[in-house]
């Protein structure tokens, strides 16, 4: 457990440094600290003791690895946005698989409805601006919303600390990706890097910690 806490602290520090580099650092520093932070979060998921299941740990780790690939694609110069989008899409599929692995696929309309409404509003705001990206953005939005929904369903059904961390992490992931999409396609947002990356790293770290089976008090 000490290793996981140490790696988590290192990930937080690395993430803060990366966000600072987006304002005042060099390109080399950005290239270093962005993947380093996600890599440290991956190690958290891999080193946490007493996982809820080996399968859950493996699926979450796979999701973080795909997210790491997405980080790199979105950071590189050139037309690599679609590759980054594809990497994160597959990452969300692994996260969905992790949530479903803890108790099966769940469906409650009152849990699903807020996520459907959120996705609809987001697509409404983006629709006039996404042009040739409409199909990939729609597919990504559906998978992203499904990821958040199944995380919420997991918490509704299980009601333990690990499930709560997964749900909060998924909601933060929704927020991060929404800010990114609005900034890229609709209009530049003030403090975009701070908003996108702080919610993104918090999301990944919480999802990583959802691997651990917390003792009920």
C-alpha positions as CSV (number, residue, x, y, z in Angstrom):
1,X,0.0,0.0,0.0
2,X,2.9,2.3,0.7
3,X,4.1,1.9,-2.9
4,X,0.7,2.8,-4.3
5,X,0.5,6.0,-2.1
6,X,4.1,6.9,-3.1
7,X,3.3,6.4,-6.8
8,X,0.1,8.4,-6.4
9,X,2.0,11.3,-4.8
10,X,4.5,11.2,-7.6
11,X,1.7,11.2,-10.2
12,X,0.1,14.2,-8.6
13,X,3.5,16.1,-8.6
14,X,4.2,15.0,-12.2
15,X,0.7,16.1,-13.3
16,X,1.1,19.5,-11.6
17,X,4.5,20.0,-13.3
18,X,3.0,19.0,-16.7
19,X,0.2,21.5,-16.3
20,X,2.8,24.2,-15.4
21,X,4.8,23.3,-18.6
22,X,1.8,24.0,-20.8
23,X,2.1,27.6,-19.6
24,X,5.8,28.2,-19.0
25,X,7.7,25.1,-19.9
26,X,9.5,23.7,-22.9
27,X,8.2,21.3,-25.5
28,X,10.7,18.7,-24.2
29,X,9.3,19.0,-20.7
30,X,5.8,18.6,-21.9
31,X,6.8,15.5,-23.9
32,X,8.3,14.1,-20.7
33,X,5.8,14.9,-18.0
34,X,2.5,14.2,-19.9
35,X,3.2,10.4,-20.5
36,X,5.1,10.1,-17.2
37,X,2.1,11.1,-15.2
38,X,-0.2,8.6,-16.9
39,X,2.6,6.0,-16.6
40,X,2.8,6.5,-12.9
41,X,-1.0,6.1,-12.6
42,X,-0.6,2.8,-14.4
43,X,1.9,1.7,-11.8
44,X,-0.6,2.6,-9.1
45,X,-3.2,0.3,-10.6
46,X,-0.7,-2.5,-11.0
47,X,0.8,-2.2,-7.5
48,X,-2.4,-1.7,-5.3
49,X,-2.8,-4.8,-3.1
50,X,-6.0,-6.8,-2.6
51,X,-7.7,-6.0,-5.9
52,X,-11.5,-6.4,-6.3
53,X,-10.5,-9.0,-8.9
54,X,-7.6,-9.8,-11.1
55,X,-9.8,-9.3,-14.2
56,X,-10.8,-5.8,-13.0
57,X,-7.2,-4.8,-12.5
58,X,-6.2,-6.1,-15.9
59,X,-9.0,-4.3,-17.7
60,X,-8.3,-1.0,-15.9
61,X,-4.6,-1.3,-16.6
62,X,-5.4,-1.9,-20.3
63,X,-7.5,1.2,-20.3
64,X,-4.7,3.3,-18.8
65,X,-2.2,1.9,-21.3
66,X,-4.5,2.9,-24.2
67,X,-5.0,6.3,-22.5
68,X,-1.2,6.6,-22.4
69,X,-1.1,5.9,-26.2
70,X,-3.8,8.6,-26.6
71,X,-1.8,11.1,-24.6
72,X,1.1,10.6,-26.9
73,X,-1.0,10.9,-30.1
74,X,-2.7,14.1,-29.0
75,X,0.7,15.5,-28.0
76,X,2.5,14.8,-31.3
77,X,2.6,17.4,-34.1
78,X,0.7,16.6,-37.3
79,X,-2.7,15.0,-37.9
80,X,-2.8,12.5,-35.1
81,X,-6.0,13.6,-33.5
82,X,-8.1,10.7,-34.9
83,X,-5.5,8.2,-33.6
84,X,-5.7,9.8,-30.2
85,X,-9.5,9.6,-30.3
86,X,-9.3,6.0,-31.3
87,X,-6.9,5.1,-28.5
88,X,-9.2,6.7,-25.9
89,X,-12.3,5.1,-27.4
90,X,-10.7,1.7,-26.9
91,X,-9.6,2.7,-23.4
92,X,-13.2,3.5,-22.5
93,X,-14.3,0.1,-23.8
94,X,-11.8,-1.5,-21.4
95,X,-13.2,0.6,-18.6
96,X,-16.7,-0.5,-19.4
97,X,-15.5,-4.1,-19.4
98,X,-14.0,-3.5,-16.0
99,X,-17.2,-2.1,-14.5
100,X,-19.3,-4.8,-16.1
101,X,-16.9,-7.5,-14.8
102,X,-17.8,-6.6,-11.2
103,X,-21.5,-7.7,-11.5
104,X,-22.7,-7.9,-15.0
105,X,-24.3,-5.3,-17.3
106,X,-26.9,-3.2,-15.4
107,X,-29.7,-1.1,-16.6
108,X,-31.7,1.4,-14.6
109,X,-33.4,4.2,-16.7
110,X,-33.0,6.7,-13.9
111,X,-29.2,6.1,-13.8
112,X,-29.0,6.2,-17.6
113,X,-31.2,9.3,-18.2
114,X,-28.8,12.0,-16.9
115,X,-25.9,10.6,-19.0
116,X,-28.1,10.5,-22.2
117,X,-29.2,14.1,-21.6
118,X,-25.6,15.2,-21.0
119,X,-24.4,13.5,-24.2
120,X,-27.3,15.0,-26.2
121,X,-26.5,18.5,-25.0
122,X,-22.8,18.1,-25.7
123,X,-23.5,16.9,-29.3
124,X,-25.9,19.8,-29.8
125,X,-23.2,22.2,-28.8
126,X,-20.6,20.6,-31.0
127,X,-22.8,19.6,-34.1
128,X,-22.4,22.8,-36.2
129,X,-18.6,22.8,-35.7
130,X,-17.4,19.2,-36.1
131,X,-17.8,18.8,-39.9
132,X,-15.9,15.8,-41.2
133,X,-15.5,14.5,-37.6
134,X,-19.2,14.0,-37.0
135,X,-19.2,10.2,-37.2
136,X,-16.1,9.6,-35.1
137,X,-17.3,12.2,-32.5
138,X,-20.7,10.6,-32.3
139,X,-19.2,7.1,-31.8
140,X,-16.8,8.5,-29.2
141,X,-19.6,10.4,-27.4
142,X,-21.8,7.2,-27.2
143,X,-18.9,5.1,-25.8
144,X,-17.9,7.9,-23.4
145,X,-21.5,8.2,-22.1
146,X,-21.8,4.4,-21.8
147,X,-18.6,4.4,-19.7
148,X,-19.9,6.9,-17.3
149,X,-23.3,5.2,-17.2
150,X,-21.9,1.8,-16.4
151,X,-19.6,3.3,-13.7
152,X,-22.7,4.8,-12.1
153,X,-24.6,1.5,-12.4
154,X,-21.7,-0.2,-10.7
155,X,-21.9,2.1,-7.8
156,X,-25.7,1.9,-7.6
157,X,-25.5,-1.9,-7.5
158,X,-22.4,-2.4,-5.3
159,X,-22.2,0.7,-3.1
160,X,-18.6,0.2,-2.0
161,X,-15.7,2.6,-2.0
162,X,-14.0,1.2,-5.1
163,X,-17.2,1.6,-7.1
164,X,-17.6,5.2,-5.8
165,X,-14.1,6.0,-7.0
166,X,-14.8,4.4,-10.4
167,X,-18.0,6.5,-10.7
168,X,-16.4,9.8,-9.7
169,X,-13.4,9.1,-12.0
170,X,-15.7,8.3,-14.9
171,X,-17.7,11.6,-14.4
172,X,-14.4,13.5,-14.3
173,X,-13.4,11.8,-17.5
174,X,-16.6,13.0,-19.1
175,X,-15.9,16.5,-17.9
176,X,-12.3,16.4,-19.2
177,X,-13.3,15.1,-22.7
178,X,-16.2,17.5,-22.9
179,X,-13.9,20.5,-22.2
180,X,-11.4,19.2,-24.7
181,X,-14.1,18.8,-27.4
182,X,-15.6,22.2,-26.8
183,X,-12.2,23.9,-26.9
184,X,-11.1,22.1,-30.1
185,X,-14.3,22.3,-32.1
186,X,-16.4,25.2,-30.7
187,X,-14.2,27.9,-29.3
188,X,-11.0,28.2,-27.3
189,X,-11.6,28.1,-23.6
190,X,-9.6,30.1,-21.0
191,X,-7.3,28.0,-18.9
192,X,-8.0,25.0,-21.1
193,X,-4.9,23.1,-20.1
194,X,-5.6,23.5,-16.4
195,X,-9.2,22.4,-16.8
196,X,-8.6,19.5,-19.2
197,X,-5.6,18.0,-17.6
198,X,-6.5,18.4,-13.9
199,X,-9.8,16.6,-14.4
200,X,-8.2,14.0,-16.7
201,X,-5.4,13.1,-14.3
202,X,-7.8,13.1,-11.3
203,X,-10.1,10.8,-13.3
204,X,-7.4,8.3,-14.2
205,X,-6.0,8.3,-10.6
206,X,-9.4,7.6,-9.1
207,X,-10.1,4.8,-11.7
208,X,-6.7,3.3,-10.8
209,X,-7.6,3.4,-7.1
210,X,-10.9,1.7,-7.8
211,X,-8.9,-1.5,-8.3
212,X,-8.4,-1.8,-4.6
213,X,-10.9,-3.7,-2.4
214,X,-11.4,-1.3,0.5
215,X,-12.3,-2.6,3.9
216,X,-15.9,-1.8,5.0
217,X,-16.0,0.1,8.3
